[in-house]
Amino acid sequence: MSSIARFRIKNALIIANLISNAIGVTVVNLLAQMSNPAIPERLSRALKRTTLWFTPAAFLFPLALSLIYERAIRRHFEEIFDGKTSDPTAAMEARRRLLNEPFLLILLDFGMWIAAAVIYSAVAVAAGAESGLVHSILLRSLLTGLITVTVAFFVFEFVLQRRVAPHVFPAGGLYMTPGTKRGRHPDKTGSPP
């Protein structure tokens, strides 16, 4: 397997998460352009300053937590790719984490969008924005979060089932992994409904 293929498999859920967030932001920005409320210059500057620190933090914090969470998964992938046999306990932990990761990523995504709603609304209040504009900013962030987690759920299901699970569960049996949340049934790798 090429190093590019290994990279794509190991980072499939993180890449899917970035794509889901980009889709959510794009959809809400398109909707916002249609309504385009007039934003006072003072508020516009305050929001731009906030964006300079919040956007990197909103991407880096979940990414760091995801990478920490994925340590066992990444070790397991390296062993699989190198043709080694994993310790059964480590392999089970990697499988459990892999199946639960979509739920963690969705929680992180929505948490970041709630943080955006609170922070940007507070910046608007501090800049003296009218209540209608503050509500608009709050609603826009929450709507982006809702769209993002909805898109993310379906993207994660697809990526997990089609791209990642075949490498970790070559014989199927995702449903037999204890301690995992379930997405949809039946899985495409042979589980009963």
C-alpha positions as CSV (number, residue, x, y, z in Angstrom):
1,M,0.0,0.0,0.0
2,S,1.4,3.4,-0.9
3,S,2.1,6.0,1.7
4,I,-0.6,8.3,0.2
5,A,-3.2,5.5,0.6
6,R,-2.0,4.9,4.2
7,F,-2.3,8.6,4.9
8,R,-5.8,8.8,3.4
9,I,-7.1,5.8,5.4
10,K,-5.5,7.0,8.7
11,N,-6.9,10.5,8.3
12,A,-10.2,9.7,6.6
13,L,-12.4,10.8,9.5
14,I,-10.5,14.0,10.1
15,I,-10.6,14.9,6.4
16,A,-14.3,14.1,6.3
17,N,-14.8,16.3,9.4
18,L,-13.0,19.3,7.7
19,I,-15.1,18.8,4.6
20,S,-18.3,18.7,6.7
21,N,-17.4,21.9,8.4
22,A,-16.5,23.6,5.1
23,I,-19.9,22.5,3.7
24,G,-21.8,23.8,6.8
25,V,-20.0,27.2,6.6
26,T,-20.5,27.5,2.8
27,V,-24.2,26.8,3.1
28,V,-24.8,29.3,5.8
29,N,-22.6,31.9,4.1
30,L,-24.7,31.5,1.0
31,L,-27.9,31.9,3.0
32,A,-26.4,35.0,4.8
33,Q,-25.5,36.6,1.5
34,M,-29.1,36.5,0.4
35,S,-30.3,38.4,3.5
36,N,-27.0,40.4,4.0
37,P,-27.9,42.6,7.0
38,A,-26.0,45.9,7.2
39,I,-23.3,45.6,9.8
40,P,-21.9,48.7,11.4
41,E,-18.2,49.3,10.8
42,R,-17.3,49.1,14.5
43,L,-18.9,45.7,14.8
44,S,-17.4,44.5,11.5
45,R,-13.9,45.3,12.8
46,A,-14.6,43.6,16.1
47,L,-15.9,40.5,14.4
48,K,-12.9,40.4,12.1
49,R,-10.5,40.6,15.1
50,T,-12.4,37.8,16.8
51,T,-12.2,35.7,13.6
52,L,-8.4,36.1,13.6
53,W,-8.0,34.1,16.8
54,F,-11.2,32.1,17.0
55,T,-11.0,30.4,13.6
56,P,-7.6,28.8,14.1
57,A,-8.6,27.8,17.6
58,A,-11.8,26.3,16.4
59,F,-9.9,24.1,13.9
60,L,-6.8,23.3,16.0
61,F,-8.5,22.4,19.3
62,P,-10.8,19.7,17.8
63,L,-7.9,18.5,15.6
64,A,-5.6,18.1,18.6
65,L,-8.3,16.3,20.6
66,S,-9.0,14.0,17.6
67,L,-5.4,13.1,17.2
68,I,-5.0,12.4,20.9
69,Y,-8.2,10.2,20.8
70,E,-6.9,8.4,17.7
71,R,-3.5,7.3,19.1
72,A,-4.7,3.7,19.6
73,I,-6.3,3.7,16.1
74,R,-3.2,5.0,14.4
75,R,-1.0,2.5,16.2
76,H,-3.3,-0.3,15.0
77,F,-3.3,1.0,11.4
78,E,0.5,1.0,11.4
79,E,0.6,-2.6,12.6
80,I,-2.0,-3.6,10.0
81,F,-0.1,-1.8,7.2
82,D,3.2,-3.3,8.3
83,G,1.6,-6.8,8.3
84,K,2.0,-7.3,12.0
85,T,-0.5,-8.8,14.4
86,S,-1.8,-6.4,17.0
87,D,-2.2,-7.3,20.7
88,P,-5.9,-8.4,21.0
89,T,-6.6,-5.9,23.8
90,A,-5.0,-3.0,21.8
91,A,-6.8,-4.1,18.6
92,M,-10.2,-4.1,20.5
93,E,-9.5,-0.7,21.9
94,A,-8.6,0.6,18.4
95,R,-11.8,-0.8,17.0
96,R,-13.9,0.6,19.8
97,R,-12.4,4.0,19.4
98,L,-12.8,3.9,15.6
99,L,-16.5,3.1,15.9
100,N,-17.1,5.8,18.5
101,E,-15.0,8.5,16.9
102,P,-17.8,9.9,14.6
103,F,-19.8,10.6,17.8
104,L,-16.9,12.4,19.4
105,L,-16.2,14.4,16.2
106,I,-19.9,15.5,16.0
107,L,-19.8,16.5,19.7
108,L,-16.6,18.5,19.1
109,D,-18.1,20.2,16.0
110,F,-21.3,21.2,17.7
111,G,-19.4,22.4,20.8
112,M,-17.2,24.6,18.6
113,W,-20.3,26.1,16.9
114,I,-22.0,26.7,20.2
115,A,-18.8,28.4,21.4
116,A,-18.8,30.5,18.2
117,A,-22.5,31.5,18.8
118,V,-21.6,32.6,22.4
119,I,-18.4,34.4,21.6
120,Y,-19.5,36.2,18.4
121,S,-22.8,37.2,20.1
122,A,-20.9,38.6,23.1
123,V,-18.6,40.5,20.7
124,A,-21.6,42.0,19.0
125,V,-23.2,43.0,22.4
126,A,-19.9,44.6,23.5
127,A,-19.7,46.5,20.2
128,G,-23.1,47.9,20.8
129,A,-25.0,46.0,18.1
130,E,-28.8,46.0,18.0
131,S,-30.5,43.0,19.5
132,G,-31.8,41.8,16.1
133,L,-28.2,41.7,14.8
134,V,-27.0,39.8,17.9
135,H,-29.8,37.3,17.4
136,S,-28.9,37.0,13.8
137,I,-25.2,36.2,14.6
138,L,-26.3,33.7,17.3
139,L,-28.7,32.0,15.0
140,R,-26.2,31.9,12.1
141,S,-23.6,30.1,14.3
142,L,-26.2,27.6,15.6
143,L,-27.5,27.0,12.1
144,T,-24.0,26.3,10.8
145,G,-23.4,23.9,13.7
146,L,-26.7,22.1,13.0
147,I,-25.9,21.8,9.2
148,T,-22.4,20.7,10.0
149,V,-23.3,17.9,12.3
150,T,-26.0,16.7,10.0
151,V,-23.7,16.6,7.0
152,A,-20.9,15.1,9.3
153,F,-23.1,12.2,10.5
154,F,-23.8,11.0,6.9
155,V,-20.2,11.7,5.7
156,F,-18.7,9.8,8.7
157,E,-21.1,6.8,8.2
158,F,-20.0,6.6,4.5
159,V,-16.3,7.1,5.2
160,L,-16.3,4.6,8.1
161,Q,-18.3,1.9,6.3
162,R,-16.6,2.2,2.9
163,R,-13.1,3.5,3.5
164,V,-11.9,2.7,7.0
165,A,-13.8,-0.3,8.4
166,P,-12.7,-2.8,5.7
167,H,-9.1,-2.4,6.9
168,V,-9.9,-2.8,10.6
169,F,-12.8,-5.3,10.2
170,P,-11.9,-7.3,7.1
171,A,-14.3,-10.1,8.1
172,G,-17.1,-7.8,9.2
173,G,-18.5,-7.9,12.6
174,L,-18.6,-4.3,13.6
175,Y,-21.7,-5.0,15.6
176,M,-19.7,-7.4,17.9
177,T,-17.5,-4.6,19.2
178,P,-18.5,-4.0,22.9
179,G,-18.7,-0.5,24.2
180,T,-19.6,1.3,21.0
181,K,-22.5,3.5,19.9
182,R,-24.4,2.4,16.9
183,G,-25.1,4.5,13.9
184,R,-27.4,2.7,11.4
185,H,-28.2,-0.9,10.8
186,P,-27.4,-3.3,9.3
187,D,-23.8,-2.6,8.7
188,K,-22.5,-3.4,5.2
189,T,-20.0,-5.9,6.6
190,G,-22.3,-8.7,7.5
191,S,-24.0,-7.8,10.8
192,P,-27.6,-8.8,11.5
193,P,-30.2,-6.1,11.9
